[in-house]
């Protein structure tokens, strides 16, 4: 694994990790998968991937790249998207030296990373060869993100606003601590939980009010699908309590309406973070299907 700084802004470095396929012969240009981590755009880091996931892509013949990006609320969505664009430009510019085929790069992400992945399908130039969204979302202006979450109010102790805002600041960050957790009321996870309990998440990550429909239209994948959208794979658990399963259903319907080549893998037992459940055969099978989909389209 090699770590690179793909962007510097205001003295802050944003990093990417490359996990190359081991090649015994002269290095050949191979396709690559770019991974975008989740965390509600508020927390997370590029290390949020299991070795077994990376191995699955390596065995499929793909280099694997995992990237950081700046976090909300200190950084708002347009600048977060700029980081994804800059990572894309950097990777394509460095492709030859990294033994990557610049025209055969897919983007994959989980949760908020799944949303950014779907965004990349129409925001990146050139578009990715394919995109894979795991428990992602396509519609920001949905009730799940604009009103207090009944699930988070019912299942978690109410978060005090002062305590929540103590976990964030004004300084730019592009990864949060590995122990940040809403489940354990630690770090920036506490702020994310507060946002979902009070229904202010959308405003905090975008800086815009729900009434600004024209602005949001440009950042909702479901409103920007066309016949040239990349081949897309969606994975989502039906009982997901963080990102409603309906988000992927709506995306699948829109992809079908425009004739975009796609596949939707759903499961009645997967929770939101199912990909991190160890020793779950269904997860291994899902990653095998992802690799097959990418081998076909990338």
ROBA-721271 format. One record per residue (C-alpha): residue number from 1; residue in three letters; x, y, z. Coordinates in Angstrom, 1 decimal. Layout:
N
{num=NUM, residu=ala, px=X, py=Y, pz=Z} .
...
This chain:
298
{num=1, residu=unk, px=0.0, py=0.0, pz=0.0} .
{num=2, residu=unk, px=1.2, py=3.5, pz=-0.9} .
{num=3, residu=unk, px=-0.2, py=6.8, pz=0.4} .
{num=4, residu=unk, px=-0.3, py=9.9, pz=-1.8} .
{num=5, residu=unk, px=-1.3, py=13.5, pz=-1.2} .
{num=6, residu=unk, px=-3.7, py=14.2, pz=-4.1} .
{num=7, residu=unk, px=-4.6, py=17.7, pz=-3.0} .
{num=8, residu=unk, px=-3.4, py=20.5, pz=-0.8} .
{num=9, residu=unk, px=-5.7, py=23.4, pz=0.2} .
{num=10, residu=unk, px=-5.0, py=26.0, pz=2.8} .
{num=11, residu=unk, px=-2.0, py=24.0, pz=4.0} .
{num=12, residu=unk, px=-4.2, py=20.9, pz=4.5} .
{num=13, residu=unk, px=-3.3, py=17.7, pz=2.8} .
{num=14, residu=unk, px=-5.9, py=15.3, pz=1.5} .
{num=15, residu=unk, px=-4.7, py=11.7, pz=1.0} .
{num=16, residu=unk, px=-5.4, py=8.6, pz=-1.0} .
{num=17, residu=unk, px=-4.2, py=5.0, pz=-0.5} .
{num=18, residu=unk, px=-3.3, py=2.8, pz=-3.5} .
{num=19, residu=unk, px=-3.4, py=-0.9, pz=-3.0} .
{num=20, residu=unk, px=-1.9, py=-2.3, pz=-6.2} .
{num=21, residu=unk, px=-2.3, py=-5.7, pz=-7.6} .
{num=22, residu=unk, px=0.9, py=-7.7, pz=-7.1} .
{num=23, residu=unk, px=2.3, py=-8.4, pz=-10.6} .
{num=24, residu=unk, px=5.2, py=-10.8, pz=-11.1} .
{num=25, residu=unk, px=5.9, py=-9.7, pz=-14.7} .
{num=26, residu=unk, px=6.5, py=-6.2, pz=-16.1} .
{num=27, residu=unk, px=3.8, py=-3.9, pz=-14.7} .
{num=28, residu=unk, px=0.8, py=-3.8, pz=-17.0} .
{num=29, residu=unk, px=-1.9, py=-1.2, pz=-16.9} .
{num=30, residu=unk, px=-4.9, py=-2.6, pz=-15.1} .
{num=31, residu=unk, px=-8.4, py=-1.3, pz=-14.3} .
{num=32, residu=unk, px=-8.9, py=0.3, pz=-10.9} .
{num=33, residu=unk, px=-11.7, py=0.8, pz=-8.3} .
{num=34, residu=unk, px=-11.9, py=4.1, pz=-6.4} .
{num=35, residu=unk, px=-13.5, py=3.7, pz=-2.9} .
{num=36, residu=unk, px=-15.3, py=6.6, pz=-1.2} .
{num=37, residu=unk, px=-16.0, py=6.0, pz=2.5} .
{num=38, residu=unk, px=-19.3, py=6.8, pz=4.3} .
{num=39, residu=unk, px=-20.0, py=8.6, pz=7.5} .
{num=40, residu=unk, px=-22.8, py=11.0, pz=6.7} .
{num=41, residu=unk, px=-20.3, py=13.4, pz=5.1} .
{num=42, residu=unk, px=-19.5, py=14.3, pz=8.7} .
{num=43, residu=unk, px=-17.1, py=11.5, pz=9.8} .
{num=44, residu=unk, px=-15.1, py=8.6, pz=8.4} .
{num=45, residu=unk, px=-11.7, py=7.9, pz=6.8} .
{num=46, residu=unk, px=-10.2, py=6.1, pz=3.8} .
{num=47, residu=unk, px=-9.2, py=3.1, pz=6.0} .
{num=48, residu=unk, px=-12.8, py=2.1, pz=6.4} .
{num=49, residu=unk, px=-12.5, py=-1.0, pz=4.2} .
{num=50, residu=unk, px=-11.7, py=-4.6, pz=5.1} .
{num=51, residu=unk, px=-8.7, py=-6.5, pz=3.7} .
{num=52, residu=unk, px=-11.1, py=-9.1, pz=2.3} .
{num=53, residu=unk, px=-12.8, py=-6.5, pz=0.2} .
{num=54, residu=unk, px=-9.5, py=-5.3, pz=-1.3} .
{num=55, residu=unk, px=-8.5, py=-8.9, pz=-1.9} .
{num=56, residu=unk, px=-11.8, py=-9.5, pz=-3.8} .
{num=57, residu=unk, px=-10.9, py=-6.7, pz=-6.2} .
{num=58, residu=unk, px=-7.3, py=-7.8, pz=-6.5} .
{num=59, residu=unk, px=-8.3, py=-11.3, pz=-7.4} .
{num=60, residu=unk, px=-10.6, py=-9.8, pz=-10.0} .
{num=61, residu=unk, px=-7.7, py=-7.9, pz=-11.6} .
{num=62, residu=unk, px=-8.4, py=-4.4, pz=-10.2} .
{num=63, residu=unk, px=-6.0, py=-2.0, pz=-8.4} .
{num=64, residu=unk, px=-7.8, py=-0.5, pz=-5.4} .
{num=65, residu=unk, px=-7.7, py=3.2, pz=-4.4} .
{num=66, residu=unk, px=-9.3, py=4.6, pz=-1.3} .
{num=67, residu=unk, px=-9.6, py=8.4, pz=-0.9} .
{num=68, residu=unk, px=-10.3, py=10.9, pz=1.8} .
{num=69, residu=unk, px=-12.3, py=14.1, pz=1.3} .
{num=70, residu=unk, px=-13.1, py=17.1, pz=3.5} .
{num=71, residu=unk, px=-15.8, py=16.7, pz=6.1} .
{num=72, residu=unk, px=-19.0, py=18.7, pz=6.8} .
{num=73, residu=unk, px=-20.1, py=20.9, pz=8.5} .
{num=74, residu=unk, px=-16.8, py=22.7, pz=8.3} .
{num=75, residu=unk, px=-16.8, py=22.0, pz=4.5} .
{num=76, residu=unk, px=-20.0, py=22.1, pz=2.6} .
{num=77, residu=unk, px=-21.1, py=19.7, pz=-0.2} .
{num=78, residu=unk, px=-19.9, py=21.7, pz=-3.2} .
{num=79, residu=unk, px=-16.3, py=21.7, pz=-1.9} .
{num=80, residu=unk, px=-16.6, py=18.0, pz=-0.9} .
{num=81, residu=unk, px=-17.5, py=17.3, pz=-4.5} .
{num=82, residu=unk, px=-14.5, py=19.3, pz=-5.6} .
{num=83, residu=unk, px=-12.3, py=16.9, pz=-3.6} .
{num=84, residu=unk, px=-13.8, py=14.0, pz=-5.4} .
{num=85, residu=unk, px=-13.3, py=15.7, pz=-8.8} .
{num=86, residu=unk, px=-9.7, py=16.5, pz=-7.8} .
{num=87, residu=unk, px=-9.0, py=13.0, pz=-6.7} .
{num=88, residu=unk, px=-10.4, py=11.8, pz=-10.1} .
{num=89, residu=unk, px=-8.2, py=14.2, pz=-12.1} .
{num=90, residu=unk, px=-5.1, py=13.3, pz=-10.0} .
{num=91, residu=unk, px=-5.7, py=9.6, pz=-10.5} .
{num=92, residu=unk, px=-6.1, py=9.9, pz=-14.3} .
{num=93, residu=unk, px=-3.1, py=12.2, pz=-14.6} .
{num=94, residu=unk, px=-0.9, py=9.7, pz=-12.6} .
{num=95, residu=unk, px=-2.4, py=6.6, pz=-14.1} .
{num=96, residu=unk, px=0.6, py=5.7, pz=-16.3} .
{num=97, residu=unk, px=3.0, py=5.8, pz=-13.3} .
{num=98, residu=unk, px=0.6, py=3.8, pz=-11.2} .
{num=99, residu=unk, px=0.1, py=1.1, pz=-13.9} .
{num=100, residu=unk, px=-3.6, py=2.0, pz=-14.1} .
{num=101, residu=unk, px=-5.6, py=2.2, pz=-17.3} .
{num=102, residu=unk, px=-7.1, py=5.7, pz=-17.0} .
{num=103, residu=unk, px=-10.1, py=4.7, pz=-19.2} .
{num=104, residu=unk, px=-11.1, py=1.7, pz=-17.0} .
{num=105, residu=unk, px=-11.7, py=3.2, pz=-13.6} .
{num=106, residu=unk, px=-14.9, py=2.5, pz=-11.6} .
{num=107, residu=unk, px=-16.1, py=4.3, pz=-8.5} .
{num=108, residu=unk, px=-17.6, py=2.5, pz=-5.5} .
{num=109, residu=unk, px=-18.9, py=3.9, pz=-2.2} .
{num=110, residu=unk, px=-20.8, py=3.1, pz=1.0} .
{num=111, residu=unk, px=-23.6, py=5.3, pz=2.5} .
{num=112, residu=unk, px=-22.5, py=8.9, pz=2.1} .
{num=113, residu=unk, px=-19.8, py=7.5, pz=-0.1} .
{num=114, residu=unk, px=-22.5, py=5.7, pz=-2.1} .
{num=115, residu=unk, px=-24.2, py=9.1, pz=-2.6} .
{num=116, residu=unk, px=-20.9, py=10.7, pz=-3.7} .
{num=117, residu=unk, px=-20.4, py=7.7, pz=-6.0} .
{num=118, residu=unk, px=-23.8, py=8.3, pz=-7.7} .
{num=119, residu=unk, px=-23.0, py=12.0, pz=-7.9} .
{num=120, residu=unk, px=-19.8, py=11.0, pz=-9.7} .
{num=121, residu=unk, px=-21.8, py=9.3, pz=-12.4} .
{num=122, residu=unk, px=-22.8, py=12.7, pz=-13.8} .
{num=123, residu=unk, px=-20.3, py=15.2, pz=-12.2} .
{num=124, residu=unk, px=-17.0, py=13.7, pz=-13.2} .
{num=125, residu=unk, px=-15.5, py=14.3, pz=-16.6} .
{num=126, residu=unk, px=-14.9, py=11.9, pz=-18.2} .
{num=127, residu=unk, px=-17.5, py=9.8, pz=-16.4} .
{num=128, residu=unk, px=-16.4, py=6.6, pz=-14.5} .
{num=129, residu=unk, px=-16.5, py=3.4, pz=-16.5} .
{num=130, residu=unk, px=-19.1, py=2.1, pz=-13.9} .
{num=131, residu=unk, px=-20.4, py=3.1, pz=-10.4} .
{num=132, residu=unk, px=-21.3, py=0.9, pz=-7.4} .
{num=133, residu=unk, px=-23.4, py=2.3, pz=-4.6} .
{num=134, residu=unk, px=-23.7, py=0.4, pz=-1.4} .
{num=135, residu=unk, px=-26.5, py=1.6, pz=0.9} .
{num=136, residu=unk, px=-26.3, py=5.0, pz=-0.8} .
{num=137, residu=unk, px=-28.9, py=7.7, pz=-1.5} .
{num=138, residu=unk, px=-30.0, py=9.5, pz=-4.6} .
{num=139, residu=unk, px=-32.4, py=12.1, pz=-3.2} .
{num=140, residu=unk, px=-31.3, py=14.6, pz=-0.6} .
{num=141, residu=unk, px=-34.6, py=16.4, pz=-0.2} .
{num=142, residu=unk, px=-36.4, py=13.4, pz=1.2} .
{num=143, residu=unk, px=-38.3, py=13.2, pz=4.5} .
{num=144, residu=unk, px=-35.6, py=11.0, pz=6.0} .
{num=145, residu=unk, px=-33.0, py=13.8, pz=5.8} .
{num=146, residu=unk, px=-35.2, py=16.8, pz=6.4} .
{num=147, residu=unk, px=-37.2, py=15.8, pz=9.5} .
{num=148, residu=unk, px=-36.3, py=14.3, pz=12.8} .
{num=149, residu=unk, px=-35.6, py=10.6, pz=12.5} .
{num=150, residu=unk, px=-38.1, py=8.5, pz=14.5} .
{num=151, residu=unk, px=-35.6, py=5.7, pz=14.6} .
{num=152, residu=unk, px=-32.7, py=7.8, pz=16.1} .
{num=153, residu=unk, px=-35.1, py=9.5, pz=18.5} .
{num=154, residu=unk, px=-36.5, py=6.1, pz=19.7} .
{num=155, residu=unk, px=-33.3, py=4.0, pz=19.8} .
{num=156, residu=unk, px=-30.8, py=6.6, pz=21.1} .
{num=157, residu=unk, px=-30.6, py=8.9, pz=24.0} .
{num=158, residu=unk, px=-31.3, py=12.5, pz=23.0} .
{num=159, residu=unk, px=-28.1, py=14.4, pz=22.2} .
{num=160, residu=unk, px=-27.5, py=17.8, pz=23.8} .
{num=161, residu=unk, px=-26.8, py=20.4, pz=21.2} .
{num=162, residu=unk, px=-23.9, py=21.9, pz=23.1} .
{num=163, residu=unk, px=-22.2, py=18.5, pz=23.5} .
{num=164, residu=unk, px=-22.8, py=17.8, pz=19.8} .
{num=165, residu=unk, px=-21.3, py=21.1, pz=18.6} .
{num=166, residu=unk, px=-18.2, py=20.6, pz=20.8} .
{num=167, residu=unk, px=-17.2, py=17.8, pz=18.6} .
{num=168, residu=unk, px=-16.8, py=20.0, pz=15.5} .
{num=169, residu=unk, px=-15.0, py=23.3, pz=14.8} .
{num=170, residu=unk, px=-13.8, py=25.6, pz=12.1} .
{num=171, residu=unk, px=-10.6, py=23.8, pz=11.1} .
{num=172, residu=unk, px=-10.7, py=21.8, pz=7.9} .
{num=173, residu=unk, px=-10.4, py=18.1, pz=8.4} .
{num=174, residu=unk, px=-10.5, py=15.3, pz=5.8} .
{num=175, residu=unk, px=-10.7, py=12.3, pz=8.1} .
{num=176, residu=unk, px=-12.2, py=11.8, pz=11.6} .
{num=177, residu=unk, px=-11.0, py=9.7, pz=14.4} .
{num=178, residu=unk, px=-11.3, py=5.9, pz=14.0} .
{num=179, residu=unk, px=-13.4, py=5.8, pz=17.2} .
{num=180, residu=unk, px=-15.9, py=8.4, pz=16.3} .
{num=181, residu=unk, px=-19.3, py=6.7, pz=16.7} .
{num=182, residu=unk, px=-22.9, py=7.7, pz=17.1} .
{num=183, residu=unk, px=-23.6, py=4.3, pz=18.7} .
{num=184, residu=unk, px=-21.1, py=5.1, pz=21.5} .
{num=185, residu=unk, px=-21.8, py=8.8, pz=21.6} .
{num=186, residu=unk, px=-18.2, py=9.6, pz=20.7} .
{num=187, residu=unk, px=-16.6, py=12.3, pz=18.6} .
{num=188, residu=unk, px=-18.2, py=13.5, pz=15.4} .
{num=189, residu=unk, px=-20.6, py=10.6, pz=15.5} .
{num=190, residu=unk, px=-22.4, py=12.5, pz=18.3} .
{num=191, residu=unk, px=-22.9, py=15.5, pz=16.0} .
{num=192, residu=unk, px=-24.2, py=13.3, pz=13.2} .
{num=193, residu=unk, px=-26.7, py=11.7, pz=15.6} .
{num=194, residu=unk, px=-27.8, py=15.2, pz=16.8} .
{num=195, residu=unk, px=-28.4, py=16.2, pz=13.2} .
{num=196, residu=unk, px=-30.5, py=13.2, pz=12.4} .
{num=197, residu=unk, px=-32.5, py=13.5, pz=15.7} .
{num=198, residu=unk, px=-33.3, py=17.2, pz=15.0} .
{num=199, residu=unk, px=-33.7, py=17.0, pz=11.2} .
{num=200, residu=unk, px=-31.0, py=19.5, pz=10.4} .
{num=201, residu=unk, px=-28.5, py=17.2, pz=8.7} .
{num=202, residu=unk, px=-29.2, py=18.5, pz=5.2} .
{num=203, residu=unk, px=-28.7, py=22.1, pz=6.2} .
{num=204, residu=unk, px=-25.5, py=21.4, pz=8.1} .
{num=205, residu=unk, px=-23.8, py=19.5, pz=5.2} .
{num=206, residu=unk, px=-25.0, py=21.8, pz=2.3} .
{num=207, residu=unk, px=-25.5, py=25.2, pz=3.9} .
{num=208, residu=unk, px=-28.8, py=25.5, pz=2.0} .
{num=209, residu=unk, px=-32.4, py=25.5, pz=3.1} .
{num=210, residu=unk, px=-34.9, py=22.9, pz=1.7} .
{num=211, residu=unk, px=-36.8, py=25.6, pz=0.0} .
{num=212, residu=unk, px=-33.8, py=26.2, pz=-2.4} .
{num=213, residu=unk, px=-35.1, py=23.5, pz=-4.8} .
{num=214, residu=unk, px=-33.1, py=24.8, pz=-7.8} .
{num=215, residu=unk, px=-29.8, py=24.4, pz=-5.9} .
{num=216, residu=unk, px=-30.6, py=20.9, pz=-4.7} .
{num=217, residu=unk, px=-31.6, py=19.7, pz=-8.2} .
{num=218, residu=unk, px=-28.0, py=19.9, pz=-9.2} .
{num=219, residu=unk, px=-26.9, py=17.7, pz=-6.4} .
{num=220, residu=unk, px=-29.5, py=14.9, pz=-6.6} .
{num=221, residu=unk, px=-28.5, py=12.0, pz=-8.7} .
{num=222, residu=unk, px=-32.1, py=11.0, pz=-9.3} .
{num=223, residu=unk, px=-32.7, py=14.3, pz=-11.1} .
{num=224, residu=unk, px=-29.7, py=13.9, pz=-13.3} .
{num=225, residu=unk, px=-29.9, py=10.4, pz=-14.9} .
{num=226, residu=unk, px=-29.7, py=10.2, pz=-18.6} .
{num=227, residu=unk, px=-29.0, py=7.5, pz=-21.2} .
{num=228, residu=unk, px=-25.2, py=8.2, pz=-20.9} .
{num=229, residu=unk, px=-25.1, py=7.6, pz=-17.1} .
{num=230, residu=unk, px=-22.5, py=4.9, pz=-16.4} .
{num=231, residu=unk, px=-23.4, py=1.2, pz=-15.8} .
{num=232, residu=unk, px=-24.6, py=1.1, pz=-12.2} .
{num=233, residu=unk, px=-24.8, py=-1.5, pz=-9.5} .
{num=234, residu=unk, px=-26.9, py=-0.8, pz=-6.4} .
{num=235, residu=unk, px=-26.7, py=-2.9, pz=-3.1} .
{num=236, residu=unk, px=-29.0, py=-2.2, pz=-0.2} .
{num=237, residu=unk, px=-30.5, py=-4.0, pz=2.8} .
{num=238, residu=unk, px=-34.2, py=-3.8, pz=3.1} .
{num=239, residu=unk, px=-34.2, py=-3.1, pz=6.9} .
{num=240, residu=unk, px=-31.6, py=-0.3, pz=6.7} .
{num=241, residu=unk, px=-32.4, py=2.1, pz=9.5} .
{num=242, residu=unk, px=-30.0, py=4.9, pz=8.4} .
{num=243, residu=unk, px=-30.5, py=5.2, pz=4.7} .
{num=244, residu=unk, px=-34.0, py=4.1, pz=3.6} .
{num=245, residu=unk, px=-34.1, py=1.1, pz=1.2} .
{num=246, residu=unk, px=-36.5, py=3.2, pz=-0.9} .
{num=247, residu=unk, px=-33.6, py=5.4, pz=-1.9} .
{num=248, residu=unk, px=-32.1, py=2.6, pz=-4.0} .
{num=249, residu=unk, px=-35.5, py=1.5, pz=-5.2} .
{num=250, residu=unk, px=-36.1, py=5.0, pz=-6.6} .
{num=251, residu=unk, px=-32.7, py=5.1, pz=-8.2} .
{num=252, residu=unk, px=-33.2, py=1.7, pz=-9.8} .
{num=253, residu=unk, px=-36.5, py=2.8, pz=-11.3} .
{num=254, residu=unk, px=-34.9, py=5.9, pz=-12.8} .
{num=255, residu=unk, px=-32.0, py=4.0, pz=-14.2} .
{num=256, residu=unk, px=-34.5, py=1.6, pz=-15.9} .
{num=257, residu=unk, px=-36.5, py=4.5, pz=-17.2} .
{num=258, residu=unk, px=-33.5, py=5.8, pz=-19.1} .
{num=259, residu=unk, px=-32.3, py=2.4, pz=-20.3} .
{num=260, residu=unk, px=-29.1, py=2.5, pz=-18.2} .
{num=261, residu=unk, px=-27.4, py=-0.9, pz=-17.8} .
{num=262, residu=unk, px=-27.7, py=-1.7, pz=-14.1} .
{num=263, residu=unk, px=-28.1, py=-4.3, pz=-11.4} .
{num=264, residu=unk, px=-29.8, py=-4.1, pz=-8.0} .
{num=265, residu=unk, px=-28.8, py=-6.5, pz=-5.3} .
{num=266, residu=unk, px=-31.0, py=-6.4, pz=-2.2} .
{num=267, residu=unk, px=-31.2, py=-8.5, pz=0.9} .
{num=268, residu=unk, px=-33.9, py=-8.8, pz=3.7} .
{num=269, residu=unk, px=-31.2, py=-9.3, pz=6.4} .
{num=270, residu=unk, px=-28.6, py=-6.6, pz=5.6} .
{num=271, residu=unk, px=-28.4, py=-3.7, pz=8.0} .
{num=272, residu=unk, px=-26.8, py=-0.4, pz=7.0} .
{num=273, residu=unk, px=-23.2, py=-1.5, pz=7.6} .
{num=274, residu=unk, px=-23.6, py=-5.1, pz=6.4} .
{num=275, residu=unk, px=-20.4, py=-4.9, pz=4.4} .
{num=276, residu=unk, px=-18.4, py=-4.8, pz=7.7} .
{num=277, residu=unk, px=-20.1, py=-7.9, pz=9.2} .
{num=278, residu=unk, px=-17.4, py=-10.6, pz=9.5} .
{num=279, residu=unk, px=-17.9, py=-14.1, pz=8.4} .
{num=280, residu=unk, px=-21.2, py=-13.4, pz=6.6} .
{num=281, residu=unk, px=-21.3, py=-15.5, pz=3.4} .
{num=282, residu=unk, px=-23.8, py=-13.1, pz=1.9} .
{num=283, residu=unk, px=-21.3, py=-10.3, pz=2.0} .
{num=284, residu=unk, px=-18.6, py=-12.3, pz=0.3} .
{num=285, residu=unk, px=-21.1, py=-13.3, pz=-2.3} .
{num=286, residu=unk, px=-22.1, py=-9.7, pz=-2.8} .
{num=287, residu=unk, px=-18.5, py=-8.6, pz=-3.4} .
{num=288, residu=unk, px=-18.0, py=-11.4, pz=-5.8} .
{num=289, residu=unk, px=-21.1, py=-10.1, pz=-7.8} .
{num=290, residu=unk, px=-19.6, py=-6.6, pz=-7.7} .
{num=291, residu=unk, px=-16.4, py=-7.8, pz=-9.2} .
{num=292, residu=unk, px=-18.3, py=-9.7, pz=-11.9} .
{num=293, residu=unk, px=-20.3, py=-6.6, pz=-12.7} .
{num=294, residu=unk, px=-17.2, py=-4.5, pz=-13.0} .
{num=295, residu=unk, px=-15.3, py=-7.1, pz=-15.0} .
{num=296, residu=unk, px=-18.2, py=-6.9, pz=-17.5} .
{num=297, residu=unk, px=-18.4, py=-3.2, pz=-17.7} .
{num=298, residu=unk, px=-15.0, py=-1.7, pz=-16.9} .
